[in-house]
Amino acid sequence: MGNWIMTVGGGGAALAAATLWRRWRAARKSERQRLAIGDFLARRETVTDAFLPAAASLGKPRGLAWQSCDFHDAVEFALDRATGELYALAGVTIAFSAVEGGGMEDVEAVSNLRCATAVFVHRDGAWISEGRTVFNLEPAEAVLQFRETLERLPSGAELATAPPA
């Protein structure tokens, strides 16, 4: 009888420990995300300064040179469901000019401002820009467009009013 009680008791203790471990890990992950989002919001100007050079270096769209990038207030944060990477999606207005010899010199629409979403990723404890851009979508629309791969996270404003985990 004593072995049976020890087996049941040990199994119950193991189950309780596993449950507590999962909750602790989830709370730690949530706290890391909250801190990373806070870091983006606090250092936003510095982080976003890296976007234009990174985007311009990609050579896209072909035949156009990146002239300027004005950031909007809108920012959405999302988690990549497959990799677990944290993304910041910031609204931008982009101005282009035609590259000489690029075939776009006579296109009247080149000077039109473009609405887009600049993509930032939190990697190795820092926010970086690879120059990735989602054209013609605001940040909330981009998260919705990629809802199969991205999970929307609370914004900085939502986190500021939420009770700590």
Phi and psi restraints in degrees (value plus and minus 20) as a CYANA .aco file:
   2 GLY   PHI     -84.0   -44.0
   2 GLY   PSI     -58.3   -18.3
   3 ASN   PHI     -84.1   -44.1
   3 ASN   PSI     -59.2   -19.2
   4 TRP   PHI     -83.1   -43.1
   4 TRP   PSI     -63.7   -23.7
   5 ILE   PHI     -85.0   -45.0
   5 ILE   PSI     -61.5   -21.5
   6 MET   PHI     -86.0   -46.0
   6 MET   PSI     -57.8   -17.8
   7 THR   PHI     -85.2   -45.2
   7 THR   PSI     -68.3   -28.3
   8 VAL   PHI     -85.0   -45.0
   8 VAL   PSI     -64.9   -24.9
   9 GLY   PHI     -83.2   -43.2
   9 GLY   PSI     -62.6   -22.6
  10 GLY   PHI     -85.2   -45.2
  10 GLY   PSI     -60.3   -20.3
  11 GLY   PHI     -85.1   -45.1
  11 GLY   PSI     -62.0   -22.0
  12 GLY   PHI     -84.1   -44.1
  12 GLY   PSI     -60.6   -20.6
  13 ALA   PHI     -85.9   -45.9
  13 ALA   PSI     -59.7   -19.7
  14 ALA   PHI     -85.3   -45.3
  14 ALA   PSI     -61.3   -21.3
  15 LEU   PHI     -83.8   -43.8
  15 LEU   PSI     -63.4   -23.4
  16 ALA   PHI     -83.9   -43.9
  16 ALA   PSI     -62.1   -22.1
  17 ALA   PHI     -84.4   -44.4
  17 ALA   PSI     -61.6   -21.6
  18 ALA   PHI     -84.5   -44.5
  18 ALA   PSI     -60.4   -20.4
  19 THR   PHI     -84.1   -44.1
  19 THR   PSI     -66.3   -26.3
  20 LEU   PHI     -82.4   -42.4
  20 LEU   PSI     -59.6   -19.6
  21 TRP   PHI     -81.6   -41.6
  21 TRP   PSI     -65.7   -25.7
  22 ARG   PHI     -82.7   -42.7
  22 ARG   PSI     -62.4   -22.4
  23 ARG   PHI     -84.8   -44.8
  23 ARG   PSI     -61.2   -21.2
  24 TRP   PHI     -83.3   -43.3
  24 TRP   PSI     -65.0   -25.0
  25 ARG   PHI     -83.5   -43.5
  25 ARG   PSI     -60.8   -20.8
  26 ALA   PHI     -84.6   -44.6
  26 ALA   PSI     -61.0   -21.0
  27 ALA   PHI     -85.1   -45.1
  27 ALA   PSI     -60.5   -20.5
  28 ARG   PHI     -83.9   -43.9
  28 ARG   PSI     -63.1   -23.1
  29 LYS   PHI     -83.0   -43.0
  29 LYS   PSI     -64.4   -24.4
  30 SER   PHI     -82.2   -42.2
  30 SER   PSI     -60.1   -20.1
  31 GLU   PHI     -87.1   -47.1
  31 GLU   PSI     -61.4   -21.4
  32 ARG   PHI     -81.5   -41.5
  32 ARG   PSI     -61.2   -21.2
  33 GLN   PHI     -84.4   -44.4
  33 GLN   PSI     -63.7   -23.7
  34 ARG   PHI     -81.4   -41.4
  34 ARG   PSI     -63.2   -23.2
  35 LEU   PHI     -86.0   -46.0
  35 LEU   PSI     -60.1   -20.1
  36 ALA   PHI     -85.5   -45.5
  36 ALA   PSI     -61.5   -21.5
  37 ILE   PHI     -84.4   -44.4
  37 ILE   PSI     -63.6   -23.6
  38 GLY   PHI     -80.5   -40.5
  38 GLY   PSI     -57.9   -17.9
  39 ASP   PHI     -85.2   -45.2
  39 ASP   PSI     -63.0   -23.0
  40 PHE   PHI     -80.5   -40.5
  40 PHE   PSI     -67.3   -27.3
  41 LEU   PHI     -85.5   -45.5
  41 LEU   PSI     -57.6   -17.6
  42 ALA   PHI     -92.4   -52.4
  42 ALA   PSI     -53.9   -13.9
  43 ARG   PHI    -131.6   -91.6
  43 ARG   PSI       4.0    44.0
  44 ARG   PHI     -72.2   -32.2
  44 ARG   PSI     -66.6   -26.6
  45 GLU   PHI     -81.6   -41.6
  45 GLU   PSI     -64.0   -24.0
  46 THR   PHI     -85.0   -45.0
  46 THR   PSI     -63.4   -23.4
  47 VAL   PHI     -85.1   -45.1
  47 VAL   PSI     -64.7   -24.7
  48 THR   PHI     -92.1   -52.1
  48 THR   PSI     -41.9    -1.9
  49 ASP   PHI     -79.9   -39.9
  49 ASP   PSI     -46.5    -6.5
  50 ALA   PHI     -99.1   -59.1
  50 ALA   PSI     -32.9     7.1
  51 PHE   PHI     -87.8   -47.8
  51 PHE   PSI     -72.6   -32.6
  52 LEU   PHI     -77.4   -37.4
  52 LEU   PSI     -69.8   -29.8
  53 PRO   PHI     -81.7   -41.7
  53 PRO   PSI     -57.8   -17.8
  54 ALA   PHI     -86.8   -46.8
  54 ALA   PSI     -64.2   -24.2
  55 ALA   PHI     -86.5   -46.5
  55 ALA   PSI     -62.5   -22.5
  56 ALA   PHI     -83.4   -43.4
  56 ALA   PSI     -52.2   -12.2
  57 SER   PHI     -90.6   -50.6
  57 SER   PSI     -37.0     3.0
  58 LEU   PHI     -96.3   -56.3
  58 LEU   PSI     -38.6     1.4
  59 GLY   PHI      54.2    94.2
  59 GLY   PSI       1.0    41.0
  60 LYS   PHI    -142.8  -102.8
  60 LYS   PSI     123.4   163.4
  61 PRO   PHI     -88.0   -48.0
  61 PRO   PSI     126.0   166.0
  62 ARG   PHI     -80.6   -40.6
  62 ARG   PSI     115.6   155.6
  63 GLY   PHI      66.2   106.2
  63 GLY   PSI     -19.2    20.8
  64 LEU   PHI    -142.8  -102.8
  64 LEU   PSI     124.8   164.8
  65 ALA   PHI    -129.0   -89.0
  65 ALA   PSI     116.0   156.0
  66 TRP   PHI     -93.3   -53.3
  66 TRP   PSI     103.9   143.9
  67 GLN   PHI    -119.6   -79.6
  67 GLN   PSI     -70.0   -30.0
  68 SER   PHI    -173.8  -133.8
  68 SER   PSI     142.5   182.5
  69 CYS   PHI    -165.3  -125.3
  69 CYS   PSI      93.8   133.8
  70 ASP   PHI    -123.9   -83.9
  70 ASP   PSI     104.3   144.3
  71 PHE   PHI    -106.1   -66.1
  71 PHE   PSI     118.3   158.3
  72 HIS   PHI    -108.0   -68.0
  72 HIS   PSI     153.3   193.3
  73 ASP   PHI     -92.4   -52.4
  73 ASP   PSI     -48.9    -8.9
  74 ALA   PHI     -85.2   -45.2
  74 ALA   PSI     105.2   145.2
  75 VAL   PHI    -159.6  -119.6
  75 VAL   PSI     114.2   154.2
  76 GLU   PHI    -138.6   -98.6
  76 GLU   PSI     126.3   166.3
  77 PHE   PHI    -135.9   -95.9
  77 PHE   PSI     119.5   159.5
  78 ALA   PHI    -165.5  -125.5
  78 ALA   PSI     136.3   176.3
  79 LEU   PHI    -132.5   -92.5
  79 LEU   PSI     109.9   149.9
  80 ASP   PHI     -92.9   -52.9
  80 ASP   PSI      99.5   139.5
  81 ARG   PHI     -83.1   -43.1
  81 ARG   PSI     -52.1   -12.1
  82 ALA   PHI    -103.6   -63.6
  82 ALA   PSI     -64.2   -24.2
  83 THR   PHI    -119.4   -79.4
  83 THR   PSI     -39.5     0.5
  84 GLY   PHI      60.8   100.8
  84 GLY   PSI     -17.0    23.0
  85 GLU   PHI     -90.8   -50.8
  85 GLU   PSI     126.9   166.9
  86 LEU   PHI    -117.0   -77.0
  86 LEU   PSI     112.7   152.7
  87 TYR   PHI    -139.9   -99.9
  87 TYR   PSI     125.2   165.2
  88 ALA   PHI    -133.7   -93.7
  88 ALA   PSI     109.0   149.0
  89 LEU   PHI    -135.7   -95.7
  89 LEU   PSI      93.8   133.8
  90 ALA   PHI    -133.6   -93.6
  90 ALA   PSI     114.4   154.4
  91 GLY   PHI     -91.1   -51.1
  91 GLY   PSI     118.6   158.6
  92 VAL   PHI    -161.5  -121.5
  92 VAL   PSI     136.7   176.7
  93 THR   PHI    -138.0   -98.0
  93 THR   PSI     105.3   145.3
  94 ILE   PHI    -134.9   -94.9
  94 ILE   PSI     118.6   158.6
  95 ALA   PHI    -132.8   -92.8
  95 ALA   PSI     115.5   155.5
  96 PHE   PHI    -139.6   -99.6
  96 PHE   PSI     142.3   182.3
  97 SER   PHI    -153.6  -113.6
  97 SER   PSI     137.9   177.9
  98 ALA   PHI     -95.9   -55.9
  98 ALA   PSI     119.0   159.0
  99 VAL   PHI    -102.3   -62.3
  99 VAL   PSI     110.7   150.7
 100 GLU   PHI     -80.2   -40.2
 100 GLU   PSI     106.2   146.2
 101 GLY   PHI      62.1   102.1
 101 GLY   PSI     -15.3    24.7
 102 GLY   PHI    -109.9   -69.9
 102 GLY   PSI     -20.3    19.7
 103 GLY   PHI      65.4   105.4
 103 GLY   PSI     -17.0    23.0
 104 MET   PHI    -132.4   -92.4
 104 MET   PSI     -16.7    23.3
 105 GLU   PHI     -79.6   -39.6
 105 GLU   PSI     -54.4   -14.4
 106 ASP   PHI    -114.5   -74.5
 106 ASP   PSI     -16.4    23.6
 107 VAL   PHI    -104.7   -64.7
 107 VAL   PSI      96.4   136.4
 108 GLU   PHI     -83.6   -43.6
 108 GLU   PSI     -52.8   -12.8
 109 ALA   PHI     -93.5   -53.5
 109 ALA   PSI     -26.7    13.3
 110 VAL   PHI     -76.6   -36.6
 110 VAL   PSI     -58.0   -18.0
 111 SER   PHI    -100.3   -60.3
 111 SER   PSI     -25.3    14.7
 112 ASN   PHI     -87.6   -47.6
 112 ASN   PSI     117.3   157.3
 113 LEU   PHI     -90.9   -50.9
 113 LEU   PSI     124.7   164.7
 114 ARG   PHI    -135.7   -95.7
 114 ARG   PSI     113.9   153.9
 115 CYS   PHI    -106.6   -66.6
 115 CYS   PSI     117.9   157.9
 116 ALA   PHI    -178.8  -138.8
 116 ALA   PSI     159.5   199.5
 117 THR   PHI    -144.2  -104.2
 117 THR   PSI     104.3   144.3
 118 ALA   PHI    -107.2   -67.2
 118 ALA   PSI     116.6   156.6
 119 VAL   PHI    -128.1   -88.1
 119 VAL   PSI     108.1   148.1
 120 PHE   PHI    -141.5  -101.5
 120 PHE   PSI     127.4   167.4
 121 VAL   PHI    -145.6  -105.6
 121 VAL   PSI     121.6   161.6
 122 HIS   PHI    -114.4   -74.4
 122 HIS   PSI      90.9   130.9
 123 ARG   PHI    -156.6  -116.6
 123 ARG   PSI     112.7   152.7
 124 ASP   PHI      34.6    74.6
 124 ASP   PSI      19.0    59.0
 125 GLY   PHI      60.2   100.2
 125 GLY   PSI     -10.4    29.6
 126 ALA   PHI    -161.2  -121.2
 126 ALA   PSI     131.3   171.3
 127 TRP   PHI    -105.3   -65.3
 127 TRP   PSI     109.8   149.8
 128 ILE   PHI    -150.6  -110.6
 128 ILE   PSI     139.9   179.9
 129 SER   PHI    -139.3   -99.3
 129 SER   PSI     109.1   149.1
 130 GLU   PHI    -120.4   -80.4
 130 GLU   PSI     -15.2    24.8
 131 GLY   PHI      62.9   102.9
 131 GLY   PSI     -12.5    27.5
 132 ARG   PHI     -86.1   -46.1
 132 ARG   PSI     116.7   156.7
 133 THR   PHI    -156.8  -116.8
 133 THR   PSI     117.0   157.0
 134 VAL   PHI    -129.3   -89.3
 134 VAL   PSI      86.1   126.1
 135 PHE   PHI     -98.8   -58.8
 135 PHE   PSI     129.3   169.3
 136 ASN   PHI      48.1    88.1
 136 ASN   PSI      -5.4    34.6
 137 LEU   PHI    -152.7  -112.7
 137 LEU   PSI     117.1   157.1
 138 GLU   PHI     -95.7   -55.7
 138 GLU   PSI     143.2   183.2
 139 PRO   PHI     -73.7   -33.7
 139 PRO   PSI     -65.9   -25.9
 140 ALA   PHI     -83.1   -43.1
 140 ALA   PSI     -57.2   -17.2
 141 GLU   PHI     -88.3   -48.3
 141 GLU   PSI     -56.5   -16.5
 142 ALA   PHI     -84.8   -44.8
 142 ALA   PSI     -62.9   -22.9
 143 VAL   PHI     -81.9   -41.9
 143 VAL   PSI     -62.1   -22.1
 144 LEU   PHI     -84.9   -44.9
 144 LEU   PSI     -62.3   -22.3
 145 GLN   PHI     -80.6   -40.6
 145 GLN   PSI     -57.3   -17.3
 146 PHE   PHI    -126.6   -86.6
 146 PHE   PSI      10.7    50.7
 147 ARG   PHI     -81.0   -41.0
 147 ARG   PSI     -41.1    -1.1
 148 GLU   PHI     -90.2   -50.2
 148 GLU   PSI     -49.6    -9.6
 149 THR   PHI    -131.7   -91.7
 149 THR   PSI     -39.0     1.0
 150 LEU   PHI    -135.3   -95.3
 150 LEU   PSI     119.4   159.4
 151 GLU   PHI    -131.7   -91.7
 151 GLU   PSI      99.5   139.5
 152 ARG   PHI     -84.8   -44.8
 152 ARG   PSI     117.0   157.0
 153 LEU   PHI    -130.8   -90.8
 153 LEU   PSI     140.9   180.9
 154 PRO   PHI     -79.9   -39.9
 154 PRO   PSI     125.2   165.2
 155 SER   PHI     -96.8   -56.8
 155 SER   PSI     154.4   194.4
 156 GLY   PHI     -79.1   -39.1
 156 GLY   PSI     -60.5   -20.5
 157 ALA   PHI     -85.0   -45.0
 157 ALA   PSI     -61.5   -21.5
 158 GLU   PHI     -85.8   -45.8
 158 GLU   PSI     -58.6   -18.6
 159 LEU   PHI     -87.8   -47.8
 159 LEU   PSI     -55.4   -15.4
 160 ALA   PHI     -84.9   -44.9
 160 ALA   PSI     -50.3   -10.3
 161 THR   PHI    -116.9   -76.9
 161 THR   PSI     -27.8    12.2
 162 ALA   PHI    -102.3   -62.3
 162 ALA   PSI     125.2   165.2
 163 PRO   PHI     -88.7   -48.7
 163 PRO   PSI     129.2   169.2
 164 PRO   PHI     -82.1   -42.1
 164 PRO   PSI     128.2   168.2
